[in-house]
């Protein structure tokens, strides 16, 4: 595995003049599959008379957000965050190789880190400022998976994966495994699949589970954070079954197709909340408190 990765990494590093972000390389490589699957989804939903949930402007916005996310991730990667991840790797306590024996345990560790990153992205406003973009869509189809913030790297998503580097997993391996995780998640963003076999629904994230995650119904908010596995949600009490139609979107819905508005509106609102008069520690608490937190009345 090391020899294969080295043979792939070296030419790309020479081409771009720096370390390779395998997350973006893999996701860009998968883009034709993602788009082709979306076309199949749309054709199927039209055939069964449910294509009315596909809105052209919404789909275009999703694609624009996905494109801006890809471009910005590549730029920030080149300037900053891969260097930071390699700093953590330089302080590792061991060396862990990626091979046939370690792939599944390492993938499980990436999933565990992703669960806590995803859960924190809902419960800490600083991280929600980026993640809210993904949840602001009011319909569900495969292009919803492309509805991403271009500010994830700046808010620090990669910090949740640094423990893997500290135990000795190379950053490019971590990002490659994370890309596989994200690739799986793409296929959970659909209404074309209702329920899968019970054993699969118990272990893995399914479209049903992920529709719940995108719901603003009170019983669905902050549920089903898993990327590939739903087991951590069952273990940590964040699992919810899909038992009524899902209302997609966010509680404080922003109605815009402007990608700058979608990327920055929650940052703007957080800064406005912090600017209101009051004790400094309460003003700063807007950064790490849950998105719905309000200052106590005095």
C-alpha positions in Angstrom: 0.0 0.0 0.0 2.8 2.4 0.9 4.6 1.7 -2.5 1.3 2.3 -4.4 0.6 5.6 -2.5 4.1 6.8 -3.1 3.9 6.1 -6.8 0.7 8.1 -7.0 1.7 10.9 -4.6 5.1 11.8 -6.0 4.0 12.8 -9.5 1.1 14.9 -8.1 3.4 16.6 -5.5 5.8 17.5 -8.3 3.0 18.9 -10.4 1.4 21.1 -7.7 4.6 21.9 -5.9 3.4 20.7 -2.5 1.6 18.0 -0.5 -1.5 16.4 -2.1 -4.9 16.7 -0.5 -6.2 13.2 -1.3 -9.7 14.1 0.0 -10.1 16.6 -2.8 -8.4 14.5 -5.5 -10.7 11.6 -4.7 -13.9 13.7 -4.5 -13.1 15.4 -7.8 -12.4 12.0 -9.4 -15.8 10.8 -8.2 -17.7 13.9 -9.5 -18.7 12.3 -12.8 -20.2 9.3 -10.9 -22.0 11.7 -8.6 -23.5 13.7 -11.5 -24.4 10.6 -13.4 -26.2 9.1 -10.4 -28.1 12.4 -9.9 -29.4 12.1 -13.5 -30.5 8.5 -12.9 -32.3 9.7 -9.6 -34.1 12.5 -11.5 -35.2 10.2 -14.3 -36.5 7.7 -11.7 -38.3 10.3 -9.7 -39.9 11.7 -12.9 -41.0 8.3 -13.9 -42.8 7.7 -10.5 -44.3 11.2 -10.6 -42.2 12.8 -7.8 -40.0 15.1 -9.8 -41.8 18.1 -8.5 -39.3 18.2 -5.6 -36.5 19.0 -8.1 -36.1 22.7 -8.5 -33.7 24.0 -11.1 -32.5 27.1 -9.2 -32.0 25.0 -6.0 -30.0 22.4 -7.9 -27.9 25.1 -9.6 -27.2 26.6 -6.2 -26.1 23.2 -4.8 -23.7 22.8 -7.7 -22.3 26.3 -7.3 -21.7 25.7 -3.6 -20.0 22.4 -4.3 -17.7 24.0 -6.9 -16.8 26.9 -4.6 -16.1 24.4 -1.8 -13.8 22.4 -4.0 -11.8 25.4 -5.2 -11.5 27.0 -1.8 -10.5 23.7 -0.1 -7.6 23.3 -2.7 -6.4 26.9 -2.1 -6.5 26.7 1.7 -4.9 23.2 1.6 -2.0 24.6 -0.4 -1.5 27.6 1.9 -2.1 26.2 5.3 -4.0 23.2 6.7 -2.0 20.3 5.2 1.1 21.9 6.7 -0.6 22.0 10.0 -1.7 18.4 9.8 1.9 17.4 9.0 3.1 19.3 12.1 0.9 17.0 14.2 2.1 14.0 12.3 5.7 15.0 13.0 4.9 14.7 16.7 3.4 11.2 16.4 3.9 8.6 19.1 4.1 5.6 16.6 3.9 4.7 12.9 0.7 3.1 11.6 0.7 1.8 8.0 -2.3 1.5 5.8 -2.7 -2.0 4.5 -5.2 -4.8 4.2 -5.0 -5.5 8.0 -5.3 -1.9 9.2 -7.8 -0.5 6.6 -11.0 -1.4 8.5 -9.8 -0.3 12.0 -8.5 2.9 10.6 -11.7 3.5 8.7 -13.6 3.0 11.9 -11.4 5.5 13.7 -12.0 8.1 10.9 -15.8 7.4 11.3 -15.5 8.0 15.0 -13.7 11.3 14.5 -16.2 12.3 11.9 -19.1 11.6 14.2 -17.7 14.0 16.8 -16.8 16.6 14.2 -20.3 16.4 12.8 -22.0 16.5 16.2 -19.9 19.4 17.3 -20.8 21.2 14.0 -24.4 21.2 15.3 -23.7 22.0 18.9 -21.0 24.7 18.7 -21.9 27.8 16.8 -18.4 28.5 15.5 -18.5 25.2 13.6 -22.2 25.5 12.8 -21.4 28.8 10.9 -19.8 26.6 8.2 -22.0 23.5 8.5 -25.3 25.5 8.3 -24.8 25.9 4.5 -25.3 22.1 4.0 -28.6 22.2 6.0 -30.1 25.3 4.4 -31.5 23.5 1.5 -35.2 22.8 1.6 -35.3 19.8 -0.7 -33.4 16.5 -0.8 -31.7 15.0 -3.8 -28.2 13.9 -4.6 -27.1 17.5 -5.4 -27.9 18.4 -1.8 -24.7 16.5 -0.9 -22.8 19.0 -2.9 -24.2 21.9 -0.9 -21.1 22.6 1.1 -19.4 25.6 2.8 -16.2 26.8 1.4 -15.1 27.8 5.0 -14.8 24.3 6.6 -11.0 24.4 6.6 -10.9 27.9 8.2 -13.3 26.9 11.0 -11.0 23.9 11.6 -12.8 20.6 10.7 -9.3 19.0 10.3 -8.6 19.5 14.0 -11.0 16.6 14.7 -8.8 14.2 12.7 -5.4 15.3 14.2 -5.6 12.5 16.9 -5.1 10.1 14.0 -1.9 11.8 13.0 -0.7 11.9 16.6 -1.0 8.1 16.8 1.0 7.8 13.6 -1.4 7.8 10.6 -0.1 9.8 7.7 -2.3 12.9 6.8 -2.7 11.7 3.2 -4.0 8.3 4.4 -6.4 10.1 6.8 -7.7 12.4 4.1 -8.1 9.5 1.6 -10.1 7.5 4.2 -12.2 10.6 4.9 -12.9 11.0 1.2 -14.2 7.4 1.0 -16.5 8.3 4.0 -17.7 11.4 2.2 -18.2 9.5 -1.0 -20.5 7.1 0.8 -22.5 9.9 2.3 -23.3 11.3 -1.1 -25.7 8.4 -1.7 -27.6 9.0 1.5 -29.0 12.3 0.1 -32.1 11.1 -1.7 -35.8 10.5 -1.4 -35.7 7.8 -4.1 -34.8 5.1 -1.6 -37.2 4.7 1.3 -36.0 1.8 3.5 -33.3 -0.8 3.2 -33.2 -4.2 4.8 -33.5 -4.0 8.6 -29.9 -5.4 9.3 -28.5 -2.7 7.0 -30.6 0.1 8.6 -29.3 -1.0 12.0 -25.6 -0.8 11.1 -25.2 1.7 8.3 -26.3 5.2 7.6 -29.1 5.0 5.1 -31.2 7.6 3.1 -33.9 7.3 5.7 -31.5 8.1 8.6 -30.0 11.0 6.7 -33.4 12.5 5.8 -34.0 12.7 9.5 -30.7 14.4 10.0 -31.7 17.1 7.5 -35.1 17.7 9.1 -36.1 20.7 11.1 -39.0 18.8 12.7 -38.4 19.2 16.5 -37.8 15.5 17.1 -35.3 15.3 14.2 -33.0 18.2 15.1 -29.5 17.2 16.0 -30.0 13.5 15.3 -28.1 10.9 13.1 -24.6 12.3 12.9 -22.9 9.2 11.5 -21.2 9.3 8.1 -21.1 5.6 7.2 -22.2 3.9 10.4 -25.3 4.7 12.5 -23.8 2.7 15.4 -22.3 5.6 17.2 -25.6 7.4 17.1 -27.2 4.4 18.7 -24.4 4.2 21.3 -24.4 7.9 22.2 -28.1 8.5 22.2 -28.4 10.7 19.0 -30.4 8.2 16.9 -33.9 8.9 15.6 -36.1 6.9 13.3 -37.9 8.4 10.4 -41.5 8.2 11.5 -43.1 11.3 9.9 -42.5 13.3 6.7 -39.3 15.4 7.0 -39.4 19.2 6.7 -36.0 20.1 5.3 -34.1 23.2 6.1 -33.0 25.1 9.2 -35.0 26.7 12.0 -33.9 30.2 11.1 -34.2 29.6 7.4 -32.2 31.8 5.0 -33.9 32.2 1.7 -31.2 33.0 -0.8 -29.4 31.5 -3.8 -26.4 33.8 -3.4 -23.4 31.6 -2.5 -21.8 34.4 -0.5 -24.9 35.0 1.5 -25.3 31.3 2.2 -21.6 31.0 3.2 -21.5 34.0 5.5 -25.0 34.7 6.9 -24.5 32.7 10.1 -21.0 34.3 10.7 -22.6 37.7 10.3 -25.4 36.8 12.8 -22.9 35.5 15.3 -20.8 38.6 15.1 -24.0 40.7 15.6 -24.9 38.7 18.7 -21.4 39.2 20.1 -21.5 42.9 19.4 -24.6 43.4 21.6 -23.7 45.1 25.0 -23.0 42.9 27.9 -20.3 41.2 29.9 -17.3 40.1 27.7 -17.5 36.4 28.7 -21.2 36.3 27.7 -20.5 38.0 24.4 -17.7 35.5 23.6 -19.9 32.6 24.6 -21.8 33.0 21.3 -18.7 31.4 19.7 -18.8 28.1 21.6 -22.4 27.9 22.8 -25.1 26.0 20.7 -26.5 27.9 17.8 -29.9 28.4 19.5 -28.3 29.8 22.7 -29.4 33.2 23.8 -28.1 35.4 26.6 -30.0 35.3 29.9 -32.3 38.2 30.5 -31.0 40.6 33.1 
